[in-house]
Amino acid sequence: MNLMNMPMPSKRSSSCDLKQLPDISMGNIVKTVSLFEQKRLRGFWPVYDERDGQRLLTVSWGLYM
């Protein structure tokens, strides 16, 4: 996990989905943030399970710093 190039978190757990994660196969580019440059960061990142080449959303995980 590259902590200097993390995808931006969503502000609410209800808006947390797989669209906020980069997808190399589709060329999806997302906004990123460095966890070392931010003094405070709150939000939710999606957690997924990859089976048969497809990503399935499992839970939304929040981080409060």
Secondary structure, 3 states (H helix, E strand, C coil): CCCCCEECCECCHHHCCHHHCCECCCCECCCEECCCCCCCCEEEEEEEEEECCEEEEEEEEEEEC
